[in-house]
Amino acid sequence: MTLTTSDWIGISGAAATIVAALIAWFVSAWSTKKSLTTQTLGYRMNLSPLLAMDRVPGGKASLKIEFNGEQLVEPMLLSIDIINLGNRAIEQPPIVVEAVGATYVIPIYIEDTPPGYEDLWELKRTDAEQCAIHLEHINPGQVVKARFFLDEVPKQMPVFKCPMKDVKVTEVKSLEVGPLASALLEVISPATASAVKVLLK
């Protein structure tokens, strides 16, 4: 069967209509998703020794390290990065970091605090094995870099808690983002793209 010019015009018109409908659907779906409020708090924890005790002459028995009057037998640095991965500010999240067992958790400082946030973000010890991370608020894309000492090598990683209504808490693992995915994130969600860049450092 041979198609006439009018047939081809009709087919082209139908195809154009379908493509336009698909584009409209994708735009509508993206706009709807963007308009939905999401509150997601991501966190990443890393634990590293301050010293290689096996290389210290005499071992830990010959070394005495104190911080604010507390002895650190096998000092460990606990780094916790907290990221707002949603599209809405989260106000006063009840964040707690707690050791499993009798390991002491000692607050040190918040790294790279943005100007004006010095009194809004704070680390506070609530128990020998527990610390609270007080945040007046954390905006989309903002990252809080909390640093703590542990007095010994823990049997397992401390626990990160944030029991808050309508807030999803997720542990962020190592990320690998290609150039194309990074460019798409910049367009779709600049706040998330900013947070991902921090995590990739």
Secondary structure, 3 states (H helix, E strand, C coil): CCCCHHHHHHHHHHHHHHHHHHHHHHHHHHHHHHHCCCCEEEEEEEEEECCCHHHCCCHHHHCCCEECCEECCCCEEEEEEEEECCCCCEECCCEEEECCCCCCEEEEEEECCCCCCCCCEEEEEEECCEEEEEECEECCCCEEEEEEEECCCCCCCCEEECCCCCCEEEECCCCCCCHHHHHHHHHHCHHHHHHHHHHCC
